[in-house]
């Protein structure tokens, strides 16, 4: 497996998105997927506190990794609503959300901690300062952002990565995004790179989607929040 750099992190070229853990698949299926990914040479596992509902994806990922935790890179995210008063990027919440994710993952450090969405109510420099504080304390190794515009990336070049939707079907603004990442030396983690399966060949025009696929339950690309 080829590798790439995200800040100081060395990660497999292909990463595993864990947004189905605890939602569409249970604990046993999660472990089977994680085992297969590790056997294939994948070292990057990307989750979020909201995936699976109530932190389920983080919890199941932590259990599935078990004593293999130190041999992989775990990325997670904060900022999407997790309950009353639990959302956004205010410094106090960033710290609280990080502690919750550490507990659910069963680890003492998050390799890549990402702001899941912009929070216009909080100056980005305040959020970055909170993340740098967690980094200095050894609770996170690198931090990144998700769903940021090129202008937002330029305003916060301290991030190590940006995770935005990008695929052959979703190319809107890709040139500007790539240019901003190059200017600021940020790695890009594209999400939905296969457009929720549309680019795998499993869907055929004029035919019903195969049983068990997730595309029928997904709204059109660009209309859902991740």
C-alpha positions in Angstrom: 0.0 0.0 0.0 1.3 3.4 -0.9 1.4 6.1 1.8 1.0 9.8 2.0 1.7 12.5 4.7 -0.8 14.4 6.7 1.4 16.7 8.7 3.6 14.5 10.7 1.4 11.4 10.1 2.2 8.7 7.6 -1.1 7.2 6.3 -2.1 4.6 3.7 -3.1 6.1 0.4 -6.6 4.6 0.8 -8.4 5.2 4.1 -11.5 3.7 5.5 -14.5 5.9 6.2 -16.4 4.7 9.3 -19.7 6.5 8.9 -21.6 3.2 8.6 -20.3 1.8 11.9 -23.1 1.6 14.4 -25.7 2.7 11.9 -26.0 0.4 8.9 -23.7 -2.2 10.4 -23.4 -3.7 13.9 -20.4 -4.5 16.1 -19.7 -7.9 14.5 -19.8 -6.5 10.9 -17.7 -3.5 12.0 -15.0 -5.8 13.3 -15.1 -7.8 10.0 -14.7 -4.6 8.0 -11.8 -3.3 10.2 -10.0 -6.7 10.0 -10.3 -6.8 6.2 -9.1 -3.2 5.9 -6.0 -3.9 8.0 -5.3 -7.1 6.1 -5.4 -5.0 2.9 -2.8 -2.6 4.3 -5.1 0.3 5.2 -3.8 2.2 8.2 -6.1 5.3 8.1 -9.5 5.0 9.8 -11.7 8.1 9.6 -14.7 8.5 11.9 -16.7 11.3 13.7 -18.5 11.7 17.0 -21.9 11.9 15.2 -21.4 8.8 13.0 -23.7 5.9 14.0 -25.6 8.2 16.4 -24.4 9.0 19.9 -20.8 8.2 19.3 -21.5 4.6 18.2 -19.0 4.6 15.3 -16.1 5.7 17.6 -17.1 3.1 20.2 -17.2 0.3 17.7 -14.1 1.3 15.9 -12.2 1.4 19.2 -13.4 -2.1 20.1 -12.6 -3.4 16.7 -9.1 -2.1 16.7 -8.3 -3.4 20.2 -4.6 -4.0 20.8 -3.9 -2.9 17.2 -4.6 0.7 18.0 -0.9 1.7 18.0 -0.4 0.4 14.5 -3.0 2.5 12.8 -4.0 6.2 12.4 -7.3 7.2 13.8 -9.0 10.4 12.6 -12.2 11.7 14.1 -14.3 14.9 14.0 -16.2 17.3 16.3 -18.7 20.1 15.8 -21.9 18.5 14.5 -24.8 18.4 17.0 -24.4 15.7 19.6 -27.2 16.8 21.9 -28.4 19.9 23.7 -25.5 22.4 23.9 -23.1 19.9 22.3 -22.1 21.4 18.9 -19.9 23.9 17.3 -16.3 25.0 17.7 -16.1 27.1 20.9 -12.9 26.3 22.8 -14.6 24.8 25.8 -16.7 22.5 23.6 -13.7 21.5 21.5 -12.0 20.3 24.7 -15.1 18.5 26.0 -15.8 16.8 22.7 -12.2 15.6 22.5 -12.4 14.0 25.9 -15.6 12.3 24.9 -14.1 11.0 21.7 -10.9 9.7 23.5 -13.1 7.8 26.0 -15.3 6.3 23.3 -12.3 5.3 21.1 -10.6 3.8 24.1 -7.3 5.6 23.4 -5.2 8.3 25.0 -4.5 10.2 21.8 -6.4 11.1 18.6 -4.0 11.1 15.6 -6.0 13.6 13.5 -8.8 15.7 15.1 -11.0 17.6 12.6 -13.5 20.4 12.8 -16.5 18.8 11.0 -18.0 22.0 9.7 -17.3 25.8 9.9 -18.8 27.6 12.9 -19.4 31.2 12.0 -20.2 32.1 15.6 -16.7 31.4 16.8 -13.5 33.1 15.5 -11.5 30.4 13.8 -8.3 31.6 15.6 -10.0 30.7 18.9 -10.8 27.2 17.7 -7.3 26.8 16.3 -5.8 27.9 19.7 -7.9 25.3 21.5 -6.7 22.6 19.1 -3.1 23.7 19.5 -3.6 23.4 23.3 -4.8 19.8 23.0 -1.9 19.2 20.7 0.6 20.6 23.3 -1.0 18.3 26.0 -0.5 15.3 23.8 -4.3 14.6 23.4 -4.2 15.0 19.6 -1.3 14.7 17.2 -2.5 16.8 14.2 -5.7 18.7 13.5 -7.7 19.4 10.4 -10.9 20.9 9.1 -13.8 19.7 7.0 -16.2 21.4 4.6 -14.1 24.6 4.7 -14.1 27.0 1.7 -10.8 28.0 0.1 -11.1 31.4 1.9 -11.6 29.7 5.2 -8.5 27.5 4.5 -6.4 30.6 3.8 -7.6 32.1 7.1 -6.5 29.1 9.2 -3.3 27.7 7.6 -2.3 25.9 10.8 -4.5 22.9 9.9 -2.8 19.8 8.5 -5.6 18.7 6.3 -9.0 19.5 4.8 -11.7 16.9 4.2 -14.3 18.0 1.6 -16.5 16.2 -0.8 -14.6 15.5 -4.0 -15.2 13.0 -6.8 -15.5 12.7 -10.6 -19.1 13.6 -10.2 -18.5 16.4 -7.6 -16.1 18.8 -9.1 -17.6 22.1 -8.2 -14.9 24.4 -6.9 -12.2 21.7 -7.0 -9.6 23.9 -8.7 -9.9 26.6 -6.0 -9.8 24.0 -3.2 -6.7 22.4 -4.6 -5.0 25.7 -5.0 -5.8 26.7 -1.4 -4.5 23.4 -0.1 -1.3 23.8 -2.1 -0.8 27.4 -0.9 -1.1 26.3 2.7 0.5 22.9 2.4 -2.6 21.0 3.5 -3.4 17.4 2.7 -6.7 16.6 1.1 -9.0 13.8 2.4 -11.8 13.6 -0.2 -15.0 12.2 1.1 -17.6 10.3 -1.0 -14.8 9.8 -3.6 -16.9 7.1 -5.3 -20.1 9.3 -5.0 -21.8 6.9 -2.6 -21.2 4.0 -5.0 -22.2 5.7 -8.2 -18.7 5.3 -9.6 -18.3 1.6 -8.7 -20.4 0.3 -11.6 -23.0 -1.3 -9.3 -25.8 1.0 -10.5 -27.3 0.6 -14.0 -29.4 3.3 -15.7 -33.0 2.2 -15.8 -32.7 -0.5 -13.2 -33.5 -0.5 -9.5 -30.5 -0.2 -7.2 -29.3 -3.6 -5.9 -30.7 -4.8 -2.5 -28.6 -3.6 0.4 -26.9 -0.7 -1.3 -27.0 2.7 0.4 -27.7 4.9 -2.6 -31.5 4.6 -2.4 -31.4 6.0 1.1 -29.1 8.9 0.2 -30.4 12.2 -1.1 -28.7 13.6 -4.2 -25.0 14.5 -3.9 -24.5 17.9 -2.3 -27.8 18.1 -0.5 -26.8 16.1 2.6 -24.6 17.1 5.5 -21.7 15.0 6.4 
